[in-house]
Amino acid sequence: MLTTLLIANRGAIACRILRTLRAIHLRGVAVYSEADISSLHLREADEALSLGEGPAANTYLVIDKLIAAAQASGAQAIHPGYGFLSENAAFAEACEEAGIAFVGPTPEQLRLFGLKHTARALAKLHGVPMLEGTELLADVNEALNAAE
């Protein structure tokens, strides 16, 4: 049974997720870089865990730190928010491997739909109506020809 969710993001999106968690009576865990110590999402969370010093590349984007924070807090799930790691198949896989639910698409879905040409090919295969488009184009000249 899900009781605790870690939000692997910050700012407005984290606050929105925390509001929803409160409404459905789930515990919300926030993470932060030390530069964000006074952020609203930390005050609204049931628990806040530091990811250390430095920019997003050294904190919010470090998968091992996020998995460790989820494990330390007892979170059974991680919500990536948007941006950061929300479309990262490796992050979804790391959650899966750690026994933590990833709130979002599966790693396979992220890989298939993360690239427009593979998403279109899959949609076409299944007869999904689509707007006119092209396959991958080799260069600018091919793009200009297709646009004609």
N, C-alpha and C positions, 0 to 999 in steps of 0.2 A: 504494500500500500504506500502510495506516494504521500510523504508528509513534508518534505523539504526539497526546495529547488534552488540551485545556485544560478545566478544571472551573470553570465560571462560578458558583461558589457557595462556601460556607465551612463550617466546623464538621464535625459528625458525618457529614453526607451526603458532603462532600468526602473525608473519611477513608475511608468505605466504598468510594467510587469508586476512590480511590488503591490500596486493598488489591486490588481486582479487577484494576486495571491491572497491578499487580506480578505477580499470578498469571498473567496472560496475556502478560506480557513486553512491555507497552507503556509508554511514557514518559508520566508525568503532570505537568501544569503546573498549579500553584495560583495563584490571584490573591487579593489581600487589600487591605483599606483599612489605612492606617497604624495605626489603633486595634487591629487584629487581628494585629499584628506577632509576637506570641508564641503564636499559635494552632498547635495540633498539626498541622493539615493542611499548614502551611508546612514543618514539619520532615519530614513524610512524603513530600512531593512531590519530584520530580526537579529541578524548577525552580519558583521562586516570583517572581511579578511584582507590583509595587505598582500599585494603581489610584489612589493618591493619598490625600489627607486627606479626612475628612468622613464623613458618614453614608452608608448604603446608597444613598440617592437620588443621591448624588454620586460613587459608586464602583461598587458591584456592579450597579447598575441602569442604568449608562450604556453603551449598546450599542456606541458607537464605541470606548470604552476597552477593552471586552472583545474586540472584533474586532482592534484594534491589538495587544493582548497576544497573541492567538492568532497573528497574523502574525509578531510579533517572536520568538515561541518556536518557530515552524515547525510549530505544531499544525495537523493536517489536519482535526480535528474538535473540536467544543465540546459538552460535556455540561452542561446547565443545572442539574442537580440537581433539587430540587423548590422550589416557591415562587419567589422572585425572578422569573426570566424563563422558567420552564419552560412556561408557557402563553401566551407572548407571540408572536403570529404575526409581528409586526414584527421581533423578534429572529431568529426562524427564517429570515425573508426576508433579513435583513442577512447572516446566515451564508452563505446560498445565494449571494447576490450577490458575496460576498467569496471564493467558491470553497471554503468551509469547511463540512464536513458538520455538520448539527445532529443531535445524538443525541436524537431524539424525533419527534413527529408532524410532518407537513408543515405549512406555513403554512395551507393550505386546510383540513386536518383540524383544526387549532387553532381556526380561525374557525367551522367547522361544529359542533364538539363543545364549544366554549367556552361556548355559551349553551344552556341546557337545552331550550328550546323548539325550536331548530333541530336539536339532537341527537335529540330525540324524533320530530320530523317525518321525519328521515332514516331512523331505525330503523323507524318505521311504514311508510314507503314500501317498505322492503325486507323487510317481514314479520317483523321481529324481535319475539319475544314480549316484552311489557312489562306492568308493573303498571298498574292503573287510574290515570289522571291527567287533566289538563285541558290545554287550549291556554293561551296567555297570558290572564291575567285583568286586566280593566280597573281594578278597585278592590276594596276590602275587602268591599263588599256582594256582589260577584260571587264572591269567594273563600268567603264564608260560605255562599252558596247552593250552590256546588259541594261544599262540605264536607258539607252536609246530604245 
